[in-house]
Amino acid sequence: MLAPPISAEAQSLLALGESLTDRGDYSAAEIAFRQILISPDSTTVEQKAALIGYARMFRRQGTHTKAAAIYEKYLKDYPDDAHVPDVLLDLGRTLRAMGAHRLAVSRFYSVINSTLKLPPHGFDHYQLLAKTAQFEIAETYFESGNFAEAEKFFARLRLLDLAPVDRARAHFKSGYAAVLGGELDQAVKIMRLFLEQWPRDENVPEARYLLATSLRQLRRVDEALAVTLELLRNQQAQSDADPRKWAYWQRRTGNQLANEFFHIGETSHALAIYQGLVALADDPAWRLPVLYQIALCYERLRTLDRARETYQAIVDGAKAGTNAELNELAKMAAWRMNNMSWNDKTERQLTEFFSTAENSDPKPAPPPATPHDASASPAAPPKAL
């Protein structure tokens, strides 16, 4: 009877090393793996498994240089092994973490090439590795700042026979790369299509943020406003999606776009967004600062009664709390109300002053009549001196 490829003792050490790695006890994990590697009785299969586990331990620890060295040793010692594509994939990820993006891309391409040389058994696994390597190439270009290449690769991945979640992710990342690469018109097209095709994907709220900010940069302000308001009204946060993620992107999108609109003088657009933002939460720490922005918009739009009401709501809302920032905000709101009252009083006094002055000034006397003769002929010219 043939001996098992991995002895019970080695299997126990491998399992222990993996468990210790996952728990973050890297020193103890290293001891477990090294016991196999230095043992003269360990088989080739045991050595291979220990090397892979040892490299993974260094990756989890963040010691990428050592991890890369172990992976390279594995490829040198076992170039025809069936695990070569997996090792190349992890080596590429390790090199990318080290900032060696070109080498990482090279290793990911090697994954694709190596899967073509392997025997037909395990075809599904090798096909998955090849697709994963293409994803990693796109991610590496994205991380390195080569957004044009990243957008191309992610766009190609959308056409592959991938799981829906992976196709949606590739679609989103292609649009994100277009945004970062400055191809805003292309980004708008990609993001609109993404939102249409994948309305319940986890990246939808961030996609709406990217779409809104891209439209704003393209000066398509009405479209940017519509996208932002749609995000603020969306009830997806209350469904099976991650409510915290939705809340984060709602607040970030609304704040950024509203502030930008206010800054460029699109006050009515800013007001509409702030009004959507204030309804997102009842917490005074959230509501009162947004109400302050709403009051500023009313003040700029000369809707002064609404501005006073909103400032007063801030003053009243801060009374019950002990939050120092809200108390300071209430002081600012009270100052603006006093300033508005002073401006109103001054304007009335000036209006009354100029109105009174206009009515009390005597009318200037008419100029003396031009002398003329009885026949209404022009007056004689003056005599020469």
C-alpha positions as CSV (number, residue, x, y, z in Angstrom):
1,M,0.0,0.0,0.0
2,L,1.4,3.4,-1.0
3,A,2.1,5.8,1.8
4,P,-0.1,9.0,1.8
5,P,1.6,11.9,0.1
6,I,1.3,13.9,3.3
7,S,1.9,12.2,6.7
8,A,-0.5,12.8,9.6
9,E,2.3,14.7,11.4
10,A,2.9,17.0,8.5
11,Q,-0.8,17.5,7.9
12,S,-1.2,18.5,11.6
13,L,1.7,21.0,11.3
14,L,0.3,22.5,8.1
15,A,-3.1,22.9,9.6
16,L,-1.5,24.5,12.7
17,G,0.5,26.9,10.6
18,E,-2.6,28.0,8.7
19,S,-4.6,28.5,11.8
20,L,-1.8,30.5,13.5
21,T,-1.5,32.6,10.4
22,D,-5.2,33.4,10.4
23,R,-5.0,34.3,14.1
24,G,-2.0,36.6,13.5
25,D,0.5,34.6,15.6
26,Y,3.1,34.7,12.9
27,S,6.1,33.6,15.0
28,A,4.4,30.4,16.0
29,A,3.2,29.8,12.5
30,E,6.7,30.2,11.1
31,I,8.0,27.5,13.5
32,A,5.3,25.1,12.3
33,F,6.1,25.5,8.7
34,R,9.9,25.4,9.2
35,Q,9.6,22.1,11.0
36,I,8.4,20.6,7.8
37,L,10.9,22.5,5.6
38,I,14.0,21.4,7.6
39,S,12.9,17.9,8.2
40,P,14.9,15.3,6.3
41,D,11.9,13.0,6.2
42,S,9.4,15.4,4.6
43,T,8.2,14.4,1.2
44,T,8.2,16.7,-1.9
45,V,4.5,17.2,-1.6
46,E,4.9,18.2,2.1
47,Q,7.7,20.6,1.1
48,K,5.6,22.2,-1.6
49,A,2.6,22.7,0.8
50,A,4.9,24.1,3.5
51,L,6.5,26.6,1.1
52,I,3.0,27.9,-0.1
53,G,1.8,28.2,3.5
54,Y,5.1,29.9,4.6
55,A,4.8,32.5,1.8
56,R,1.2,33.1,2.6
57,M,2.2,33.7,6.3
58,F,4.7,36.4,5.2
59,R,2.1,38.0,2.9
60,R,-0.4,38.2,5.8
61,Q,2.4,39.6,8.0
62,G,3.2,42.3,5.4
63,T,6.7,41.0,4.8
64,H,6.3,41.0,1.1
65,T,10.0,40.7,0.1
66,K,10.3,37.3,1.9
67,A,7.0,36.1,0.5
68,A,8.2,37.0,-3.0
69,A,11.5,35.2,-2.5
70,I,9.7,32.0,-1.4
71,Y,7.3,32.1,-4.3
72,E,10.3,32.5,-6.7
73,K,12.0,29.6,-5.1
74,Y,8.9,27.4,-5.6
75,L,8.8,28.3,-9.3
76,K,12.5,27.6,-9.7
77,D,12.4,24.2,-7.9
78,Y,9.0,23.0,-9.3
79,P,8.6,24.7,-12.7
80,D,6.2,22.1,-14.1
81,D,4.1,21.7,-11.0
82,A,0.3,21.9,-11.2
83,H,0.2,24.7,-8.6
84,V,2.5,27.0,-10.7
85,P,-0.5,29.2,-11.9
86,D,-1.7,29.7,-8.3
87,V,1.8,30.5,-7.2
88,L,2.3,33.0,-10.0
89,L,-1.0,34.6,-9.1
90,D,0.0,35.1,-5.5
91,L,3.5,36.3,-6.6
92,G,1.9,38.9,-8.8
93,R,-0.2,40.2,-6.0
94,T,2.8,40.3,-3.7
95,L,4.9,42.2,-6.2
96,R,2.0,44.7,-6.6
97,A,1.9,45.2,-2.9
98,M,5.6,46.0,-3.1
99,G,4.9,48.6,-5.8
100,A,6.6,46.6,-8.5
101,H,3.7,47.0,-10.9
102,R,5.5,46.0,-14.1
103,L,6.8,42.8,-12.6
104,A,3.4,42.1,-11.2
105,V,1.7,42.5,-14.6
106,S,4.4,40.2,-16.1
107,R,3.6,37.5,-13.5
108,F,-0.2,37.8,-14.1
109,Y,0.4,37.3,-17.9
110,S,2.5,34.2,-16.9
111,V,-0.6,32.9,-15.1
112,I,-2.5,33.0,-18.4
113,N,0.2,31.4,-20.4
114,S,0.9,28.7,-17.8
115,T,-2.7,27.6,-17.8
116,L,-2.5,26.8,-21.5
117,K,0.3,24.3,-20.9
118,L,-1.4,22.3,-18.2
119,P,-3.2,19.0,-18.6
120,P,-7.0,19.1,-19.3
121,H,-8.0,17.8,-15.9
122,G,-8.8,20.7,-13.6
123,F,-9.8,22.8,-16.6
124,D,-12.4,24.8,-14.7
125,H,-9.9,25.8,-12.0
126,Y,-7.3,26.9,-14.6
127,Q,-9.9,28.8,-16.5
128,L,-10.9,30.6,-13.3
129,L,-7.2,31.4,-12.7
130,A,-6.8,32.9,-16.2
131,K,-9.9,35.1,-15.7
132,T,-8.7,36.2,-12.2
133,A,-5.3,37.0,-13.7
134,Q,-7.0,39.4,-16.2
135,F,-8.8,41.0,-13.3
136,E,-5.5,41.4,-11.5
137,I,-3.8,43.0,-14.5
138,A,-6.6,45.6,-14.7
139,E,-6.4,46.2,-11.0
140,T,-2.6,46.6,-11.2
141,Y,-2.9,49.2,-14.0
142,F,-5.5,51.0,-12.0
143,E,-3.4,51.0,-8.8
144,S,-0.3,52.2,-10.7
145,G,-2.2,55.2,-12.2
146,N,-2.4,53.9,-15.7
147,F,-6.1,54.5,-15.9
148,A,-6.3,54.3,-19.7
149,E,-5.1,50.7,-19.7
150,A,-7.1,49.9,-16.7
151,E,-10.3,51.1,-18.4
152,K,-9.6,49.0,-21.5
153,F,-8.9,45.9,-19.4
154,F,-12.0,46.3,-17.2
155,A,-14.1,47.0,-20.4
156,R,-12.9,43.7,-21.9
157,L,-13.7,41.8,-18.7
158,R,-17.3,42.9,-19.0
159,L,-17.5,40.8,-22.1
160,L,-16.2,37.6,-20.6
161,D,-18.4,34.8,-19.2
162,L,-18.0,35.9,-15.6
163,A,-20.2,35.6,-12.6
164,P,-22.7,38.5,-12.5
165,V,-21.0,40.1,-9.4
166,D,-17.6,40.1,-11.2
167,R,-19.1,41.5,-14.4
168,A,-20.7,44.3,-12.4
169,R,-17.4,45.0,-10.6
170,A,-15.5,45.2,-13.9
171,H,-18.2,47.5,-15.3
172,F,-18.0,49.8,-12.3
173,K,-14.2,49.9,-12.3
174,S,-14.0,50.7,-16.0
175,G,-16.1,53.8,-15.3
176,Y,-14.1,54.7,-12.2
177,A,-10.9,54.4,-14.3
178,A,-12.4,56.7,-16.9
179,V,-13.2,59.3,-14.2
180,L,-9.6,59.2,-12.7
181,G,-8.2,59.3,-16.2
182,G,-10.1,62.5,-17.0
183,E,-12.3,60.9,-19.7
184,L,-15.4,62.4,-18.2
185,D,-17.8,62.1,-21.1
186,Q,-16.8,58.4,-21.4
187,A,-17.2,58.0,-17.6
188,V,-20.7,59.5,-17.7
189,K,-21.8,57.0,-20.4
190,I,-20.3,54.0,-18.6
191,M,-21.8,55.0,-15.2
192,R,-25.2,55.6,-16.6
193,L,-25.1,52.1,-18.3
194,F,-23.8,50.6,-15.1
195,L,-26.7,52.0,-13.1
196,E,-29.1,50.8,-15.7
197,Q,-27.8,47.2,-15.8
198,W,-26.8,46.7,-12.2
199,P,-29.3,48.7,-10.1
200,R,-28.8,46.6,-6.9
201,D,-25.0,46.2,-7.0
202,E,-23.1,47.2,-3.9
203,N,-21.2,49.9,-5.9
204,V,-24.3,51.8,-7.0
205,P,-24.1,54.6,-4.4
206,E,-20.5,55.3,-5.3
207,A,-21.3,55.1,-9.0
208,R,-24.0,57.8,-8.5
209,Y,-21.4,60.0,-6.7
210,L,-18.9,59.6,-9.5
211,L,-21.6,60.3,-12.1
212,A,-22.8,63.4,-10.3
213,T,-19.3,64.8,-9.8
214,S,-18.4,64.1,-13.4
215,L,-21.5,65.9,-14.6
216,R,-20.7,68.8,-12.4
217,Q,-17.1,69.0,-13.8
218,L,-18.6,69.0,-17.3
219,R,-20.8,71.9,-16.2
220,R,-24.0,69.9,-16.8
221,V,-25.4,71.3,-13.6
222,D,-29.0,70.3,-14.0
223,E,-28.1,66.7,-14.7
224,A,-25.7,66.7,-11.7
225,L,-28.5,68.1,-9.5
226,A,-30.9,65.4,-10.8
227,V,-28.5,62.6,-10.1
228,T,-27.8,63.9,-6.6
229,L,-31.4,64.3,-5.7
230,E,-32.1,60.8,-6.9
231,L,-29.4,59.4,-4.7
232,L,-30.8,61.3,-1.7
233,R,-34.3,60.1,-2.3
234,N,-33.3,56.5,-2.9
235,Q,-34.6,54.1,-0.3
236,Q,-32.0,51.4,-1.1
237,A,-30.4,52.1,2.2
238,Q,-33.5,50.6,3.9
239,S,-33.4,47.4,1.9
240,D,-30.9,44.5,1.8
241,A,-28.0,46.7,0.8
242,D,-25.5,48.1,3.2
243,P,-27.2,51.1,4.9
244,R,-24.0,52.5,6.2
245,K,-22.4,52.6,2.7
246,W,-25.5,54.2,1.2
247,A,-25.6,56.8,4.0
248,Y,-21.9,57.6,3.5
249,W,-22.3,58.2,-0.3
250,Q,-25.5,60.1,0.1
251,R,-23.9,62.5,2.6
252,R,-20.6,62.8,0.7
253,T,-22.3,63.4,-2.7
254,G,-24.9,65.8,-1.3
255,N,-22.3,67.8,0.7
256,Q,-19.8,68.1,-2.1
257,L,-22.3,69.0,-4.8
258,A,-24.3,71.4,-2.6
259,N,-21.2,73.2,-1.5
260,E,-19.9,73.5,-5.0
261,F,-23.2,74.8,-6.3
262,F,-23.3,77.4,-3.5
263,H,-19.8,78.5,-4.2
264,I,-20.5,79.1,-8.0
265,G,-23.7,80.9,-7.3
266,E,-26.2,78.1,-8.2
267,T,-28.0,78.8,-4.9
268,S,-31.3,77.3,-5.8
269,H,-29.5,74.0,-6.8
270,A,-27.6,74.1,-3.5
271,L,-30.8,74.7,-1.5
272,A,-32.5,71.7,-3.1
273,I,-29.7,69.4,-2.2
274,Y,-29.4,70.7,1.4
275,Q,-33.1,70.1,1.8
276,G,-32.6,66.5,0.7
277,L,-29.6,66.2,3.1
278,V,-31.4,67.4,6.1
279,A,-34.0,64.6,5.8
280,L,-31.4,61.9,6.0
281,A,-31.1,61.8,9.8
282,D,-32.8,63.2,12.9
283,D,-29.5,63.6,14.9
284,P,-29.1,67.3,15.8
285,A,-25.3,67.0,15.1
286,W,-26.3,66.3,11.5
287,R,-29.4,68.4,11.0
288,L,-28.4,71.7,12.6
289,P,-25.3,72.3,10.4
290,V,-27.3,71.4,7.3
291,L,-30.1,73.8,8.4
292,Y,-27.5,76.5,8.7
293,Q,-26.5,76.0,5.1
294,I,-30.2,76.1,4.2
295,A,-30.6,79.4,6.0
296,L,-27.6,80.9,4.2
297,C,-29.2,79.9,0.9
298,Y,-32.5,81.5,1.9
299,E,-30.6,84.6,2.9
300,R,-28.7,84.8,-0.4
301,L,-32.0,84.3,-2.3
302,R,-33.5,87.2,-0.2
303,T,-36.2,84.9,1.2
304,L,-35.5,86.5,4.5
305,D,-38.5,85.3,6.5
306,R,-37.6,81.7,5.8
307,A,-34.0,82.4,6.6
308,R,-35.0,83.8,10.0
309,E,-37.2,80.8,10.8
310,T,-34.4,78.4,9.9
311,Y,-31.8,80.3,12.0
312,Q,-34.3,80.4,14.9
313,A,-34.8,76.6,14.5
314,I,-31.0,76.2,15.0
315,V,-31.0,78.3,18.1
316,D,-33.9,76.4,19.6
317,G,-32.5,73.0,18.6
318,A,-29.1,73.7,20.3
319,K,-30.6,74.8,23.6
320,A,-31.5,71.3,24.7
321,G,-28.0,69.9,24.1
322,T,-24.5,70.4,25.6
323,N,-22.6,69.9,22.4
324,A,-20.0,72.7,22.2
325,E,-20.0,72.8,18.4
326,L,-23.8,73.1,18.2
327,N,-23.7,75.8,20.8
328,E,-21.2,77.7,18.7
329,L,-23.4,77.2,15.6
330,A,-26.4,78.6,17.5
331,K,-24.3,81.7,18.3
332,M,-23.5,82.1,14.7
333,A,-27.2,81.7,13.8
334,A,-28.2,84.3,16.4
335,W,-25.6,86.7,15.0
336,R,-26.9,86.3,11.5
337,M,-30.4,87.0,12.6
338,N,-29.2,90.2,14.4
339,N,-27.3,91.2,11.3
340,M,-30.3,90.7,9.1
341,S,-32.4,92.9,11.5
342,W,-29.7,95.6,11.5
343,N,-29.6,95.5,7.7
344,D,-33.4,95.8,7.5
345,K,-33.4,98.7,9.9
346,T,-30.6,100.5,8.1
347,E,-32.3,100.0,4.7
348,R,-35.5,101.4,6.0
349,Q,-33.8,104.4,7.5
350,L,-31.9,105.1,4.3
351,T,-35.1,104.7,2.3
352,E,-37.0,107.1,4.6
353,F,-34.2,109.6,4.5
354,F,-33.9,109.8,0.8
355,S,-37.7,109.8,0.4
356,T,-38.0,112.7,2.8
357,A,-35.1,114.6,1.2
358,E,-36.7,114.2,-2.2
359,N,-40.0,115.6,-1.0
360,S,-38.6,118.5,1.0
361,D,-36.1,119.9,-1.5
362,P,-37.5,123.2,-3.2
363,K,-37.9,123.0,-6.9
364,P,-35.3,125.2,-8.7
365,A,-36.6,128.5,-10.1
366,P,-37.3,128.5,-13.9
367,P,-34.7,130.3,-16.0
368,P,-35.5,133.9,-17.0
369,A,-37.5,134.3,-20.2
370,T,-35.6,135.1,-23.3
371,P,-36.4,138.7,-24.4
372,H,-38.4,139.0,-27.6
373,D,-40.3,141.6,-29.5
374,A,-44.0,141.9,-29.7
375,S,-44.0,140.3,-33.1
376,A,-42.4,137.2,-31.6
377,S,-39.4,137.7,-33.8
378,P,-36.0,136.5,-32.4
379,A,-34.4,138.9,-30.0
380,A,-31.8,141.3,-31.4
381,P,-28.2,140.2,-31.0
382,P,-26.2,142.0,-28.3
383,K,-24.3,145.0,-29.4
384,A,-20.6,144.9,-29.7
385,L,-18.6,146.4,-27.0
